[in-house]
Amino acid sequence: MSKELHSLTLYVVFSIAVLIIYTIVEQVISTATGMSHDTLTTCFYACFGGEILCCALIKVFKLKEGSQIE
């Protein structure tokens, strides 16, 4: 198997990186201004968390499909 990363893996890494960066930025802004953005944070985590879950399900079903063929 080659060492190149598949697009699904890159998307999962991108999604996790975006969530970490958003968390850091939100903490800094909330600390500096004293305001929290609850609705925006909920929507952001729901969107990218859902994408990570979908990607994980795709990977699981691809692995199951590959093992049934062999």
All heavy atoms as TSV, in Angstrom:
chain	resi	resn	atom	element	x	y	z
A	1	MET	N	N	0.850	-1.172	0.000
A	1	MET	CA	C	0.000	0.000	0.000
A	1	MET	C	C	0.899	1.239	0.000
A	1	MET	O	O	1.896	1.298	0.695
A	1	MET	CB	C	-0.909	-0.017	1.234
A	1	MET	CG	C	-1.979	1.025	1.165
A	1	MET	SD	S	-3.450	0.688	2.161
A	1	MET	CE	C	-2.834	0.604	3.802
A	2	SER	N	N	0.537	2.230	-0.792
A	2	SER	CA	C	1.353	3.433	-0.889
A	2	SER	C	C	1.126	4.334	0.321
A	2	SER	O	O	0.150	4.200	1.046
A	2	SER	CB	C	1.026	4.186	-2.181
A	2	SER	OG	O	-0.297	4.661	-2.119
A	3	LYS	N	N	2.053	5.286	0.488
A	3	LYS	CA	C	1.979	6.167	1.647
A	3	LYS	C	C	1.167	7.427	1.365
A	3	LYS	O	O	1.090	8.286	2.224
A	3	LYS	CB	C	3.380	6.549	2.097
A	3	LYS	CG	C	4.125	5.412	2.731
A	3	LYS	CD	C	5.401	5.893	3.350
A	3	LYS	CE	C	6.075	4.737	4.070
A	3	LYS	NZ	N	7.194	5.182	4.869
A	4	GLU	N	N	0.599	7.569	0.178
A	4	GLU	CA	C	-0.182	8.775	-0.118
A	4	GLU	C	C	-1.475	8.773	0.692
A	4	GLU	O	O	-2.059	7.727	0.954
A	4	GLU	CB	C	-0.483	8.877	-1.603
A	4	GLU	CG	C	-1.672	8.072	-2.063
A	4	GLU	CD	C	-1.973	8.256	-3.533
A	4	GLU	OE1	O	-1.026	8.363	-4.311
A	4	GLU	OE2	O	-3.152	8.275	-3.867
A	5	LEU	N	N	-1.857	9.953	1.124
A	5	LEU	CA	C	-3.072	10.085	1.919
A	5	LEU	C	C	-4.279	10.169	0.998
A	5	LEU	O	O	-4.237	10.845	-0.032
A	5	LEU	CB	C	-3.001	11.337	2.793
A	5	LEU	CG	C	-1.964	11.317	3.896
A	5	LEU	CD1	C	-1.903	12.672	4.584
A	5	LEU	CD2	C	-2.290	10.245	4.911
A	6	HIS	N	N	-5.325	9.507	1.362
A	6	HIS	CA	C	-6.544	9.553	0.581
A	6	HIS	C	C	-7.308	10.827	0.896
A	6	HIS	O	O	-7.128	11.443	1.961
A	6	HIS	CB	C	-7.405	8.324	0.874
A	6	HIS	CG	C	-6.718	7.042	0.516
A	6	HIS	ND1	N	-6.527	6.655	-0.776
A	6	HIS	CD2	C	-6.166	6.083	1.294
A	6	HIS	CE1	C	-5.887	5.498	-0.798
A	6	HIS	NE2	N	-5.651	5.125	0.458
A	7	SER	N	N	-8.178	11.232	-0.005
A	7	SER	CA	C	-8.904	12.492	0.170
A	7	SER	C	C	-9.794	12.458	1.411
A	7	SER	O	O	-9.965	13.478	2.081
A	7	SER	CB	C	-9.731	12.805	-1.070
A	7	SER	OG	O	-10.661	11.776	-1.321
A	8	LEU	N	N	-10.347	11.312	1.745
A	8	LEU	CA	C	-11.192	11.202	2.934
A	8	LEU	C	C	-10.377	11.437	4.204
A	8	LEU	O	O	-10.820	12.138	5.115
A	8	LEU	CB	C	-11.876	9.832	2.973
A	8	LEU	CG	C	-12.988	9.631	3.977
A	8	LEU	CD1	C	-14.135	10.600	3.684
A	8	LEU	CD2	C	-13.498	8.216	3.927
A	9	THR	N	N	-9.183	10.896	4.242
A	9	THR	CA	C	-8.303	11.096	5.389
A	9	THR	C	C	-7.899	12.563	5.503
A	9	THR	O	O	-7.880	13.120	6.606
A	9	THR	CB	C	-7.047	10.218	5.259
A	9	THR	OG1	O	-7.453	8.861	5.090
A	9	THR	CG2	C	-6.156	10.343	6.481
A	10	LEU	N	N	-7.606	13.196	4.378
A	10	LEU	CA	C	-7.257	14.616	4.397
A	10	LEU	C	C	-8.426	15.460	4.896
A	10	LEU	O	O	-8.230	16.432	5.630
A	10	LEU	CB	C	-6.849	15.076	2.999
A	10	LEU	CG	C	-5.480	14.613	2.523
A	10	LEU	CD1	C	-5.250	15.033	1.081
A	10	LEU	CD2	C	-4.394	15.174	3.409
A	11	TYR	N	N	-9.632	15.092	4.517
A	11	TYR	CA	C	-10.795	15.854	4.962
A	11	TYR	C	C	-11.013	15.704	6.465
A	11	TYR	O	O	-11.374	16.664	7.139
A	11	TYR	CB	C	-12.045	15.428	4.195
A	11	TYR	CG	C	-13.212	16.329	4.480
A	11	TYR	CD1	C	-13.245	17.614	3.973
A	11	TYR	CD2	C	-14.255	15.902	5.290
A	11	TYR	CE1	C	-14.298	18.466	4.241
A	11	TYR	CE2	C	-15.315	16.743	5.568
A	11	TYR	CZ	C	-15.324	18.020	5.041
A	11	TYR	OH	O	-16.368	18.857	5.330
A	12	VAL	N	N	-10.780	14.518	6.998
A	12	VAL	CA	C	-10.910	14.303	8.440
A	12	VAL	C	C	-9.860	15.122	9.186
A	12	VAL	O	O	-10.164	15.779	10.190
A	12	VAL	CB	C	-10.796	12.802	8.787
A	12	VAL	CG1	C	-10.661	12.602	10.279
A	12	VAL	CG2	C	-12.000	12.046	8.258
A	13	VAL	N	N	-8.636	15.129	8.694
A	13	VAL	CA	C	-7.573	15.920	9.318
A	13	VAL	C	C	-7.923	17.406	9.247
A	13	VAL	O	O	-7.752	18.146	10.223
A	13	VAL	CB	C	-6.214	15.637	8.638
A	13	VAL	CG1	C	-5.152	16.623	9.073
A	13	VAL	CG2	C	-5.769	14.216	8.917
A	14	PHE	N	N	-8.436	17.857	8.101
A	14	PHE	CA	C	-8.854	19.248	7.949
A	14	PHE	C	C	-9.954	19.598	8.945
A	14	PHE	O	O	-9.903	20.645	9.594
A	14	PHE	CB	C	-9.336	19.497	6.515
A	14	PHE	CG	C	-10.051	20.801	6.337
A	14	PHE	CD1	C	-9.346	21.995	6.303
A	14	PHE	CD2	C	-11.429	20.834	6.193
A	14	PHE	CE1	C	-10.004	23.200	6.141
A	14	PHE	CE2	C	-12.094	22.033	6.030
A	14	PHE	CZ	C	-11.384	23.227	6.001
A	15	SER	N	N	-10.948	18.741	9.085
A	15	SER	CA	C	-12.068	19.004	9.989
A	15	SER	C	C	-11.614	19.088	11.441
A	15	SER	O	O	-12.041	19.976	12.184
A	15	SER	CB	C	-13.132	17.920	9.851
A	15	SER	OG	O	-13.698	17.943	8.570
A	16	ILE	N	N	-10.744	18.191	11.859
A	16	ILE	CA	C	-10.242	18.218	13.233
A	16	ILE	C	C	-9.404	19.473	13.465
A	16	ILE	O	O	-9.515	20.113	14.517
A	16	ILE	CB	C	-9.451	16.933	13.539
A	16	ILE	CG1	C	-10.414	15.737	13.564
A	16	ILE	CG2	C	-8.698	17.043	14.858
A	16	ILE	CD1	C	-9.740	14.397	13.666
A	17	ALA	N	N	-8.577	19.843	12.488
A	17	ALA	CA	C	-7.758	21.049	12.614
A	17	ALA	C	C	-8.634	22.301	12.725
A	17	ALA	O	O	-8.364	23.188	13.544
A	17	ALA	CB	C	-6.811	21.175	11.429
A	18	VAL	N	N	-9.688	22.367	11.922
A	18	VAL	CA	C	-10.594	23.512	11.971
A	18	VAL	C	C	-11.283	23.589	13.334
A	18	VAL	O	O	-11.422	24.673	13.911
A	18	VAL	CB	C	-11.627	23.443	10.820
A	18	VAL	CG1	C	-12.754	24.424	11.029
A	18	VAL	CG2	C	-10.953	23.710	9.491
A	19	LEU	N	N	-11.699	22.458	13.871
A	19	LEU	CA	C	-12.336	22.455	15.186
A	19	LEU	C	C	-11.374	22.922	16.283
A	19	LEU	O	O	-11.760	23.684	17.168
A	19	LEU	CB	C	-12.868	21.060	15.517
A	19	LEU	CG	C	-14.137	20.645	14.784
A	19	LEU	CD1	C	-14.468	19.188	15.090
A	19	LEU	CD2	C	-15.286	21.541	15.153
A	20	ILE	N	N	-10.129	22.489	16.213
A	20	ILE	CA	C	-9.152	22.908	17.213
A	20	ILE	C	C	-8.864	24.402	17.098
A	20	ILE	O	O	-8.829	25.118	18.103
A	20	ILE	CB	C	-7.858	22.072	17.089
A	20	ILE	CG1	C	-8.138	20.632	17.520
A	20	ILE	CG2	C	-6.719	22.672	17.914
A	20	ILE	CD1	C	-7.011	19.673	17.243
A	21	ILE	N	N	-8.669	24.886	15.871
A	21	ILE	CA	C	-8.407	26.316	15.672
A	21	ILE	C	C	-9.590	27.147	16.127
A	21	ILE	O	O	-9.422	28.165	16.800
A	21	ILE	CB	C	-8.059	26.588	14.195
A	21	ILE	CG1	C	-6.703	25.988	13.851
A	21	ILE	CG2	C	-8.073	28.084	13.889
A	21	ILE	CD1	C	-6.375	25.959	12.379
A	22	TYR	N	N	-10.812	26.717	15.791
A	22	TYR	CA	C	-11.996	27.462	16.216
A	22	TYR	C	C	-12.097	27.509	17.747
A	22	TYR	O	O	-12.419	28.540	18.313
A	22	TYR	CB	C	-13.274	26.848	15.640
A	22	TYR	CG	C	-14.507	27.544	16.150
A	22	TYR	CD1	C	-14.906	28.747	15.607
A	22	TYR	CD2	C	-15.258	27.015	17.187
A	22	TYR	CE1	C	-16.023	29.411	16.081
A	22	TYR	CE2	C	-16.373	27.668	17.672
A	22	TYR	CZ	C	-16.755	28.862	17.110
A	22	TYR	OH	O	-17.859	29.526	17.593
A	23	THR	N	N	-11.806	26.403	18.389
A	23	THR	CA	C	-11.874	26.355	19.849
A	23	THR	C	C	-10.895	27.337	20.478
A	23	THR	O	O	-11.253	28.073	21.405
A	23	THR	CB	C	-11.581	24.928	20.348
A	23	THR	OG1	O	-12.520	24.028	19.760
A	23	THR	CG2	C	-11.677	24.842	21.853
A	24	ILE	N	N	-9.681	27.371	19.962
A	24	ILE	CA	C	-8.676	28.289	20.499
A	24	ILE	C	C	-9.094	29.737	20.278
A	24	ILE	O	O	-9.043	30.562	21.201
A	24	ILE	CB	C	-7.297	27.999	19.874
A	24	ILE	CG1	C	-6.792	26.630	20.342
A	24	ILE	CG2	C	-6.297	29.098	20.215
A	24	ILE	CD1	C	-5.586	26.140	19.587
A	25	VAL	N	N	-9.527	30.065	19.062
A	25	VAL	CA	C	-9.931	31.435	18.751
A	25	VAL	C	C	-11.134	31.849	19.588
A	25	VAL	O	O	-11.190	32.960	20.126
A	25	VAL	CB	C	-10.217	31.588	17.242
A	25	VAL	CG1	C	-10.874	32.923	16.933
A	25	VAL	CG2	C	-8.937	31.428	16.440
A	26	GLU	N	N	-12.090	30.969	19.737
A	26	GLU	CA	C	-13.286	31.287	20.526
A	26	GLU	C	C	-12.933	31.522	21.993
A	26	GLU	O	O	-13.477	32.415	22.639
A	26	GLU	CB	C	-14.318	30.176	20.387
A	26	GLU	CG	C	-15.553	30.360	21.228
A	26	GLU	CD	C	-16.368	31.597	20.888
A	26	GLU	OE1	O	-16.285	32.077	19.742
A	26	GLU	OE2	O	-17.085	32.087	21.772
A	27	GLN	N	N	-12.022	30.728	22.530
A	27	GLN	CA	C	-11.607	30.911	23.918
A	27	GLN	C	C	-10.909	32.261	24.112
A	27	GLN	O	O	-11.154	32.950	25.100
A	27	GLN	CB	C	-10.672	29.782	24.361
A	27	GLN	CG	C	-11.360	28.458	24.544
A	27	GLN	CD	C	-12.379	28.506	25.666
A	27	GLN	OE1	O	-12.153	29.084	26.715
A	27	GLN	NE2	N	-13.526	27.895	25.426
A	28	VAL	N	N	-10.062	32.631	23.172
A	28	VAL	CA	C	-9.365	33.917	23.261
A	28	VAL	C	C	-10.358	35.074	23.162
A	28	VAL	O	O	-10.313	36.021	23.958
A	28	VAL	CB	C	-8.282	34.025	22.161
A	28	VAL	CG1	C	-7.729	35.441	22.067
A	28	VAL	CG2	C	-7.164	33.031	22.419
A	29	ILE	N	N	-11.270	35.002	22.209
A	29	ILE	CA	C	-12.263	36.072	22.037
A	29	ILE	C	C	-13.183	36.150	23.244
A	29	ILE	O	O	-13.503	37.242	23.723
A	29	ILE	CB	C	-13.057	35.866	20.729
A	29	ILE	CG1	C	-12.142	36.117	19.531
A	29	ILE	CG2	C	-14.275	36.777	20.670
A	29	ILE	CD1	C	-12.776	35.795	18.197
A	30	SER	N	N	-13.627	35.011	23.741
A	30	SER	CA	C	-14.519	35.006	24.909
A	30	SER	C	C	-13.832	35.564	26.138
A	30	SER	O	O	-14.449	36.274	26.929
A	30	SER	CB	C	-15.004	33.587	25.197
A	30	SER	OG	O	-15.811	33.128	24.150
A	31	THR	N	N	-12.558	35.245	26.301
A	31	THR	CA	C	-11.821	35.763	27.447
A	31	THR	C	C	-11.601	37.266	27.327
A	31	THR	O	O	-11.730	38.000	28.309
A	31	THR	CB	C	-10.456	35.053	27.571
A	31	THR	OG1	O	-10.696	33.644	27.668
A	31	THR	CG2	C	-9.696	35.515	28.791
A	32	ALA	N	N	-11.296	37.738	26.119
A	32	ALA	CA	C	-10.995	39.155	25.917
A	32	ALA	C	C	-12.249	40.030	26.019
A	32	ALA	O	O	-12.211	41.111	26.599
A	32	ALA	CB	C	-10.337	39.361	24.562
A	33	THR	N	N	-13.367	39.558	25.449
A	33	THR	CA	C	-14.571	40.390	25.404
A	33	THR	C	C	-15.574	40.068	26.500
A	33	THR	O	O	-16.431	40.891	26.802
A	33	THR	CB	C	-15.282	40.252	24.044
A	33	THR	OG1	O	-15.711	38.908	23.882
A	33	THR	CG2	C	-14.368	40.657	22.905
A	34	GLY	N	N	-15.502	38.887	27.049
A	34	GLY	CA	C	-16.468	38.489	28.067
A	34	GLY	C	C	-17.768	37.968	27.488
A	34	GLY	O	O	-18.694	37.658	28.222
A	35	MET	N	N	-17.850	37.866	26.158
A	35	MET	CA	C	-19.062	37.349	25.497
A	35	MET	C	C	-18.782	35.954	24.958
A	35	MET	O	O	-17.707	35.684	24.443
A	35	MET	CB	C	-19.459	38.242	24.316
A	35	MET	CG	C	-19.945	39.603	24.711
A	35	MET	SD	S	-20.295	40.659	23.283
A	35	MET	CE	C	-21.211	39.588	22.209
A	36	SER	N	N	-19.770	35.083	25.101
A	36	SER	CA	C	-19.632	33.759	24.496
A	36	SER	C	C	-20.621	33.647	23.342
A	36	SER	O	O	-21.683	34.245	23.349
A	36	SER	CB	C	-19.896	32.666	25.520
A	36	SER	OG	O	-21.227	32.722	25.960
A	37	HIS	N	N	-20.248	32.885	22.348
A	37	HIS	CA	C	-21.070	32.714	21.152
A	37	HIS	C	C	-21.613	31.288	21.136
A	37	HIS	O	O	-21.137	30.442	20.390
A	37	HIS	CB	C	-20.237	33.009	19.906
A	37	HIS	CG	C	-19.586	34.351	19.937
A	37	HIS	ND1	N	-18.278	34.524	20.325
A	37	HIS	CD2	C	-20.078	35.584	19.678
A	37	HIS	CE1	C	-17.982	35.810	20.272
A	37	HIS	NE2	N	-19.057	36.479	19.880
A	38	ASP	N	N	-22.605	31.046	21.976
A	38	ASP	CA	C	-23.115	29.686	22.178
A	38	ASP	C	C	-23.735	29.093	20.918
A	38	ASP	O	O	-23.453	27.942	20.565
A	38	ASP	CB	C	-24.137	29.670	23.309
A	38	ASP	CG	C	-23.524	30.085	24.632
A	38	ASP	OD1	O	-22.320	29.874	24.808
A	38	ASP	OD2	O	-24.261	30.627	25.478
A	39	THR	N	N	-24.575	29.860	20.245
A	39	THR	CA	C	-25.269	29.331	19.069
A	39	THR	C	C	-24.296	29.058	17.933
A	39	THR	O	O	-24.370	28.013	17.283
A	39	THR	CB	C	-26.358	30.313	18.595
A	39	THR	OG1	O	-27.225	30.591	19.694
A	39	THR	CG2	C	-27.153	29.741	17.454
A	40	LEU	N	N	-23.371	29.974	17.693
A	40	LEU	CA	C	-22.377	29.778	16.636
A	40	LEU	C	C	-21.504	28.569	16.930
A	40	LEU	O	O	-21.230	27.759	16.035
A	40	LEU	CB	C	-21.513	31.031	16.490
A	40	LEU	CG	C	-20.394	30.957	15.458
A	40	LEU	CD1	C	-20.974	30.769	14.063
A	40	LEU	CD2	C	-19.550	32.211	15.517
A	41	THR	N	N	-21.096	28.416	18.175
A	41	THR	CA	C	-20.257	27.285	18.555
A	41	THR	C	C	-21.006	25.967	18.378
A	41	THR	O	O	-20.450	24.993	17.859
A	41	THR	CB	C	-19.790	27.438	20.018
A	41	THR	OG1	O	-19.072	28.667	20.131
A	41	THR	CG2	C	-18.903	26.297	20.447
A	42	THR	N	N	-22.266	25.944	18.765
A	42	THR	CA	C	-23.070	24.726	18.605
A	42	THR	C	C	-23.208	24.350	17.138
A	42	THR	O	O	-23.027	23.182	16.767
A	42	THR	CB	C	-24.464	24.926	19.225
A	42	THR	OG1	O	-24.305	25.250	20.606
A	42	THR	CG2	C	-25.305	23.680	19.078
A	43	CYS	N	N	-23.497	25.327	16.299
A	43	CYS	CA	C	-23.647	25.059	14.860
A	43	CYS	C	C	-22.325	24.605	14.240
A	43	CYS	O	O	-22.292	23.690	13.417
A	43	CYS	CB	C	-24.154	26.300	14.139
A	43	CYS	SG	S	-25.834	26.732	14.573
A	44	PHE	N	N	-21.242	25.239	14.640
A	44	PHE	CA	C	-19.921	24.907	14.097
A	44	PHE	C	C	-19.532	23.475	14.448
A	44	PHE	O	O	-19.101	22.705	13.590
A	44	PHE	CB	C	-18.888	25.895	14.639
A	44	PHE	CG	C	-17.646	25.983	13.822
A	44	PHE	CD1	C	-17.594	26.790	12.709
A	44	PHE	CD2	C	-16.524	25.246	14.169
A	44	PHE	CE1	C	-16.442	26.875	11.951
A	44	PHE	CE2	C	-15.376	25.318	13.415
A	44	PHE	CZ	C	-15.325	26.132	12.306
A	45	TYR	N	N	-19.694	23.117	15.719
A	45	TYR	CA	C	-19.357	21.753	16.151
A	45	TYR	C	C	-20.298	20.720	15.535
A	45	TYR	O	O	-19.875	19.614	15.201
A	45	TYR	CB	C	-19.383	21.637	17.670
A	45	TYR	CG	C	-18.102	22.068	18.311
A	45	TYR	CD1	C	-17.981	23.319	18.908
A	45	TYR	CD2	C	-16.998	21.232	18.319
A	45	TYR	CE1	C	-16.802	23.718	19.494
A	45	TYR	CE2	C	-15.806	21.624	18.904
A	45	TYR	CZ	C	-15.718	22.859	19.489
A	45	TYR	OH	O	-14.542	23.251	20.058
A	46	ALA	N	N	-21.565	21.065	15.382
A	46	ALA	CA	C	-22.513	20.128	14.773
A	46	ALA	C	C	-22.138	19.856	13.319
A	46	ALA	O	O	-22.176	18.702	12.859
A	46	ALA	CB	C	-23.931	20.680	14.859
A	47	CYS	N	N	-21.763	20.894	12.613
A	47	CYS	CA	C	-21.407	20.746	11.205
A	47	CYS	C	C	-20.153	19.892	11.037
A	47	CYS	O	O	-20.171	18.867	10.347
A	47	CYS	CB	C	-21.212	22.127	10.582
A	47	CYS	SG	S	-20.684	22.059	8.866
A	48	PHE	N	N	-19.057	20.304	11.650
A	48	PHE	CA	C	-17.801	19.583	11.451
A	48	PHE	C	C	-17.776	18.252	12.194
A	48	PHE	O	O	-17.164	17.291	11.721
A	48	PHE	CB	C	-16.617	20.467	11.846
A	48	PHE	CG	C	-16.276	21.466	10.778
A	48	PHE	CD1	C	-16.722	22.767	10.862
A	48	PHE	CD2	C	-15.525	21.104	9.676
A	48	PHE	CE1	C	-16.430	23.692	9.876
A	48	PHE	CE2	C	-15.229	22.012	8.690
A	48	PHE	CZ	C	-15.682	23.313	8.786
A	49	GLY	N	N	-18.429	18.149	13.328
A	49	GLY	CA	C	-18.523	16.869	14.021
A	49	GLY	C	C	-19.335	15.864	13.224
A	49	GLY	O	O	-18.992	14.679	13.149
A	50	GLY	N	N	-20.403	16.336	12.602
A	50	GLY	CA	C	-21.204	15.469	11.740
A	50	GLY	C	C	-20.429	14.993	10.525
A	50	GLY	O	O	-20.554	13.846	10.098
A	51	GLU	N	N	-19.605	15.872	9.969
A	51	GLU	CA	C	-18.783	15.481	8.822
A	51	GLU	C	C	-17.773	14.411	9.214
A	51	GLU	O	O	-17.542	13.463	8.462
A	51	GLU	CB	C	-18.059	16.702	8.251
A	51	GLU	CG	C	-18.978	17.712	7.615
A	51	GLU	CD	C	-19.664	17.189	6.370
A	51	GLU	OE1	O	-19.046	16.391	5.625
A	51	GLU	OE2	O	-20.812	17.569	6.144
A	52	ILE	N	N	-17.172	14.553	10.386
A	52	ILE	CA	C	-16.213	13.551	10.853
A	52	ILE	C	C	-16.912	12.217	11.080
A	52	ILE	O	O	-16.398	11.151	10.729
A	52	ILE	CB	C	-15.494	14.032	12.125
A	52	ILE	CG1	C	-14.598	15.223	11.798
A	52	ILE	CG2	C	-14.685	12.919	12.761
A	52	ILE	CD1	C	-13.997	15.893	12.996
A	53	LEU	N	N	-18.117	12.256	11.646
A	53	LEU	CA	C	-18.883	11.029	11.857
A	53	LEU	C	C	-19.220	10.351	10.533
A	53	LEU	O	O	-19.084	9.131	10.400
A	53	LEU	CB	C	-20.166	11.338	12.638
A	53	LEU	CG	C	-21.096	10.167	12.901
A	53	LEU	CD1	C	-20.407	9.136	13.799
A	53	LEU	CD2	C	-22.381	10.647	13.527
A	54	CYS	N	N	-19.643	11.127	9.550
A	54	CYS	CA	C	-19.955	10.555	8.231
A	54	CYS	C	C	-18.723	9.932	7.591
A	54	CYS	O	O	-18.804	8.841	7.002
A	54	CYS	CB	C	-20.531	11.628	7.315
A	54	CYS	SG	S	-22.191	12.130	7.762
A	55	CYS	N	N	-17.595	10.607	7.689
A	55	CYS	CA	C	-16.362	10.063	7.127
A	55	CYS	C	C	-15.964	8.765	7.826
A	55	CYS	O	O	-15.496	7.819	7.187
A	55	CYS	CB	C	-15.238	11.082	7.229
A	55	CYS	SG	S	-15.439	12.497	6.148
A	56	ALA	N	N	-16.154	8.717	9.135
A	56	ALA	CA	C	-15.835	7.493	9.877
A	56	ALA	C	C	-16.737	6.343	9.437
A	56	ALA	O	O	-16.269	5.212	9.272
A	56	ALA	CB	C	-15.984	7.741	11.376
A	57	LEU	N	N	-18.014	6.625	9.240
A	57	LEU	CA	C	-18.932	5.582	8.773
A	57	LEU	C	C	-18.569	5.092	7.380
A	57	LEU	O	O	-18.642	3.894	7.091
A	57	LEU	CB	C	-20.372	6.089	8.803
A	57	LEU	CG	C	-20.978	6.269	10.193
A	57	LEU	CD1	C	-22.345	6.945	10.088
A	57	LEU	CD2	C	-21.088	4.935	10.900
A	58	ILE	N	N	-18.171	6.005	6.501
A	58	ILE	CA	C	-17.752	5.612	5.157
A	58	ILE	C	C	-16.548	4.690	5.247
A	58	ILE	O	O	-16.489	3.661	4.568
A	58	ILE	CB	C	-17.440	6.857	4.305
A	58	ILE	CG1	C	-18.729	7.594	3.974
A	58	ILE	CG2	C	-16.697	6.477	3.029
A	58	ILE	CD1	C	-18.520	8.957	3.336
A	59	LYS	N	N	-15.571	5.042	6.085
A	59	LYS	CA	C	-14.375	4.200	6.231
A	59	LYS	C	C	-14.727	2.821	6.788
A	59	LYS	O	O	-14.208	1.811	6.329
A	59	LYS	CB	C	-13.346	4.875	7.128
A	59	LYS	CG	C	-12.518	5.899	6.436
A	59	LYS	CD	C	-11.207	6.055	7.189
A	59	LYS	CE	C	-10.266	6.934	6.431
A	59	LYS	NZ	N	-9.386	6.225	5.545
A	60	VAL	N	N	-15.617	2.768	7.771
A	60	VAL	CA	C	-15.998	1.482	8.363
A	60	VAL	C	C	-16.667	0.595	7.321
A	60	VAL	O	O	-16.333	-0.586	7.196
A	60	VAL	CB	C	-16.922	1.695	9.586
A	60	VAL	CG1	C	-17.611	0.414	9.984
A	60	VAL	CG2	C	-16.135	2.259	10.745
A	61	PHE	N	N	-17.596	1.156	6.560
A	61	PHE	CA	C	-18.291	0.339	5.570
A	61	PHE	C	C	-17.387	-0.056	4.419
A	61	PHE	O	O	-17.537	-1.136	3.850
A	61	PHE	CB	C	-19.552	1.046	5.072
A	61	PHE	CG	C	-20.662	1.021	6.090
A	61	PHE	CD1	C	-21.181	2.193	6.590
A	61	PHE	CD2	C	-21.164	-0.176	6.557
A	61	PHE	CE1	C	-22.197	2.183	7.528
A	61	PHE	CE2	C	-22.172	-0.214	7.505
A	61	PHE	CZ	C	-22.687	0.976	7.985
A	62	LYS	N	N	-16.398	0.775	4.064
A	62	LYS	CA	C	-15.439	0.378	3.041
A	62	LYS	C	C	-14.577	-0.771	3.543
A	62	LYS	O	O	-14.261	-1.679	2.789
A	62	LYS	CB	C	-14.558	1.559	2.646
A	62	LYS	CG	C	-15.174	2.466	1.639
A	62	LYS	CD	C	-14.177	3.504	1.183
A	62	LYS	CE	C	-14.772	4.392	0.122
A	62	LYS	NZ	N	-13.807	5.415	-0.334
A	63	LEU	N	N	-14.197	-0.739	4.831
A	63	LEU	CA	C	-13.392	-1.824	5.388
A	63	LEU	C	C	-14.184	-3.118	5.440
A	63	LEU	O	O	-13.674	-4.188	5.130
A	63	LEU	CB	C	-12.890	-1.455	6.784
A	63	LEU	CG	C	-11.820	-0.366	6.867
A	63	LEU	CD1	C	-11.530	-0.025	8.316
A	63	LEU	CD2	C	-10.548	-0.825	6.168
A	64	LYS	N	N	-15.460	-3.020	5.833
A	64	LYS	CA	C	-16.293	-4.223	5.879
A	64	LYS	C	C	-16.478	-4.796	4.488
A	64	LYS	O	O	-16.404	-5.993	4.281
A	64	LYS	CB	C	-17.681	-3.888	6.468
A	64	LYS	CG	C	-17.726	-3.894	7.952
A	64	LYS	CD	C	-19.164	-3.742	8.402
A	64	LYS	CE	C	-19.276	-3.825	9.901
A	64	LYS	NZ	N	-20.681	-3.687	10.338
A	65	GLU	N	N	-16.710	-3.933	3.504
A	65	GLU	CA	C	-16.922	-4.377	2.130
A	65	GLU	C	C	-15.670	-5.064	1.594
A	65	GLU	O	O	-15.740	-6.082	0.932
A	65	GLU	CB	C	-17.263	-3.171	1.250
A	65	GLU	CG	C	-17.565	-3.509	-0.175
A	65	GLU	CD	C	-17.908	-2.261	-0.951
A	65	GLU	OE1	O	-18.967	-1.691	-0.715
A	65	GLU	OE2	O	-17.076	-1.868	-1.805
A	66	GLY	N	N	-14.497	-4.506	1.908
A	66	GLY	CA	C	-13.240	-5.093	1.449
A	66	GLY	C	C	-12.963	-6.442	2.069
A	66	GLY	O	O	-12.447	-7.339	1.427
A	67	SER	N	N	-13.333	-6.628	3.335
A	67	SER	CA	C	-13.063	-7.903	4.000
A	67	SER	C	C	-14.040	-8.985	3.552
A	67	SER	O	O	-13.713	-10.162	3.590
A	67	SER	CB	C	-13.143	-7.730	5.523
A	67	SER	OG	O	-14.448	-7.405	5.914
A	68	GLN	N	N	-15.226	-8.637	3.093
A	68	GLN	CA	C	-16.186	-9.635	2.621
A	68	GLN	C	C	-15.825	-10.141	1.232
A	68	GLN	O	O	-16.110	-11.273	0.903
A	68	GLN	CB	C	-17.605	-9.029	2.580
A	68	GLN	CG	C	-18.187	-8.812	3.948
A	68	GLN	CD	C	-19.549	-8.152	3.889
A	68	GLN	OE1	O	-20.016	-7.761	2.830
A	68	GLN	NE2	N	-20.179	-8.015	5.043
A	69	ILE	N	N	-15.153	-9.325	0.441
A	69	ILE	CA	C	-14.768	-9.728	-0.910
A	69	ILE	C	C	-13.641	-10.752	-0.859
A	69	ILE	O	O	-13.630	-11.710	-1.598
A	69	ILE	CB	C	-14.349	-8.501	-1.744
A	69	ILE	CG1	C	-15.588	-7.620	-2.003
A	69	ILE	CG2	C	-13.726	-8.905	-3.060
A	69	ILE	CD1	C	-15.270	-6.299	-2.650
A	70	GLU	N	N	-12.715	-10.586	0.057
A	70	GLU	CA	C	-11.567	-11.477	0.117
A	70	GLU	C	C	-11.867	-12.782	0.742
A	70	GLU	O	O	-12.657	-13.145	1.429
A	70	GLU	CB	C	-10.421	-10.798	0.870
A	70	GLU	CG	C	-9.930	-9.580	0.132
A	70	GLU	CD	C	-8.839	-8.886	0.891
A	70	GLU	OE1	O	-9.099	-8.341	1.964
A	70	GLU	OE2	O	-7.704	-8.917	0.401
